[in-house]
Amino acid sequence: MTPATPTHTAPPRGNLVSAMNWMGGLSLLLFWLPVFGPLIAGAVGGAKAGSVGRAVLATFLPAVMTALMTAGGVAYLTDWVGWGILAGMGVTVWLLAGIGPLLVGAIIGGAFSPRLERTPPD
């Protein structure tokens, strides 16, 4: 007799949207810790992402999306695309200027996420 093999597959580890929400929420809650707040938020978000690649994407994607929405909104309100592009570039630089500790924390959290994974008891 051969041993039974499980018919179900494990769900994919990590969720990009969940990681972005955790990073954003904890960054807002821990704003009073200048370097360690974003570092902690990045580590938790990176662990929620499940891998380093998804953690880095979860770090940069909100900044890019916010810049695109700002560019579109300003271009719509001013009726000139040039102001929208200028505002979008300004927002991108502003958001990416403070992303260092968040990125470092995300890389650390993403690297340690496989080790943090819970395994069901036998």
C-alpha positions as CSV (number, residue, x, y, z in Angstrom):
1,M,0.0,0.0,0.0
2,T,1.3,3.4,-0.8
3,P,0.8,6.3,1.6
4,A,-1.9,8.7,0.8
5,T,-0.8,12.0,-0.8
6,P,-2.5,15.2,0.2
7,T,-4.9,16.4,-2.5
8,H,-4.9,20.1,-1.5
9,T,-2.1,22.5,-2.2
10,A,-0.8,25.1,0.2
11,P,-2.1,28.7,-0.5
12,P,0.5,31.0,-1.9
13,R,2.7,32.6,0.8
14,G,2.2,36.3,1.2
15,N,-0.1,38.9,-0.2
16,L,1.0,42.1,-1.9
17,V,-2.1,44.2,-1.0
18,S,-1.9,43.0,2.6
19,A,1.8,43.9,2.8
20,M,1.1,47.4,1.4
21,N,-1.7,47.9,3.9
22,W,0.4,46.8,6.8
23,M,3.3,49.1,5.7
24,G,1.1,52.1,5.3
25,G,-0.9,51.6,8.5
26,L,2.1,51.0,10.7
27,S,4.0,53.9,9.1
28,L,1.1,56.1,10.1
29,L,0.9,54.7,13.6
30,L,4.6,54.8,14.2
31,F,5.3,58.2,12.7
32,W,6.8,59.4,16.0
33,L,9.7,57.0,15.7
34,P,11.8,58.7,13.0
35,V,13.9,55.8,11.7
36,F,12.6,52.8,13.6
37,G,8.9,53.4,12.7
38,P,9.3,52.8,9.0
39,L,11.9,50.1,9.7
40,I,9.4,48.2,11.8
41,A,6.6,48.8,9.3
42,G,8.8,47.6,6.5
43,A,9.7,44.5,8.4
44,V,6.1,43.6,9.2
45,G,5.0,44.3,5.6
46,G,7.9,42.4,4.2
47,A,7.0,39.4,6.3
48,K,3.4,39.7,5.2
49,A,4.5,39.9,1.5
50,G,6.2,36.5,1.8
51,S,9.3,37.2,-0.3
52,V,11.9,39.9,-0.9
53,G,10.6,40.6,-4.4
54,R,7.0,41.2,-3.3
55,A,8.3,43.2,-0.3
56,V,10.2,45.6,-2.5
57,L,7.2,45.9,-4.9
58,A,5.0,46.6,-1.9
59,T,7.4,49.4,-0.9
60,F,7.6,51.2,-4.2
61,L,4.1,50.5,-5.7
62,P,2.2,52.9,-3.4
63,A,4.6,55.8,-4.2
64,V,4.3,55.2,-8.0
65,M,0.5,54.9,-7.8
66,T,0.2,58.1,-5.7
67,A,2.4,60.0,-8.1
68,L,0.4,58.9,-11.1
69,M,-2.9,59.8,-9.4
70,T,-1.4,63.2,-8.5
71,A,-0.3,63.8,-12.0
72,G,-3.7,62.9,-13.4
73,G,-5.6,65.0,-10.9
74,V,-3.4,68.1,-11.4
75,A,-3.5,67.8,-15.2
76,Y,-7.3,67.5,-15.0
77,L,-7.7,70.5,-12.7
78,T,-5.3,72.8,-14.6
79,D,-6.2,71.7,-18.2
80,W,-2.5,71.5,-19.0
81,V,-0.6,68.2,-18.9
82,G,2.7,69.9,-18.2
83,W,1.6,70.9,-14.7
84,G,0.5,67.3,-14.0
85,I,3.8,65.9,-15.1
86,L,5.6,68.4,-12.9
87,A,3.4,67.6,-9.9
88,G,3.8,63.9,-10.4
89,M,7.5,64.1,-10.6
90,G,7.6,66.3,-7.5
91,V,5.4,63.8,-5.5
92,T,7.6,60.9,-6.7
93,V,10.7,62.6,-5.4
94,W,9.1,63.5,-2.2
95,L,7.7,60.0,-1.5
96,L,10.9,58.2,-2.5
97,A,13.1,60.5,-0.3
98,G,11.9,58.9,2.9
99,I,11.5,55.4,1.7
100,G,15.0,54.2,2.9
101,P,14.2,52.7,6.3
102,L,10.9,51.2,4.9
103,L,12.8,49.5,2.1
104,V,15.5,48.1,4.4
105,G,12.8,46.8,6.8
106,A,10.9,45.3,3.8
107,I,14.0,43.4,2.6
108,I,14.7,42.1,6.1
109,G,11.0,41.1,6.6
110,G,10.9,39.5,3.2
111,A,14.1,37.6,3.8
112,F,12.9,36.2,7.1
113,S,9.3,35.5,6.1
114,P,9.9,31.8,5.1
115,R,11.4,31.2,8.6
116,L,8.4,32.9,10.2
117,E,5.9,30.6,8.5
118,R,3.9,28.4,10.8
119,T,3.7,24.7,10.1
120,P,0.7,22.7,11.2
121,P,1.4,20.1,13.9
122,D,1.6,16.5,12.7
